[in-house]
Amino acid sequence: MKESLGMIETIGMTPAFRAADMMVKCAYVTVLGFEKSGSGIVTVLIQGKLDSVQAALDIGALEAQNTGELVAVHIINNPDDGIGQLLPRDGTEGTP
């Protein structure tokens, strides 16, 4: 995986969807998927060039805060290829 990976974690689907919508509208990123981890926590995974992912996370975090509750925001620049195998693709879950 040569591009950066970005994550926004929210409580509830609505802030996650709103954040994802704003991120793809305002920056050159791709949404890899949504991960539900229990207790209402939803993580949005995005991918793109470092500057685009950083801009998208800034916008997405603001939108998530305005809509609901933001839990965490994180970016990984140039993650190891092994991480890519764990990510969801085309609506499927990643393979550990």
Salt bridges, closest charged atoms under 4 A:
ASP21 OD2 - LYS25 NZ 3.03
GLU63 OE2 - ARG18 NH2 2.57
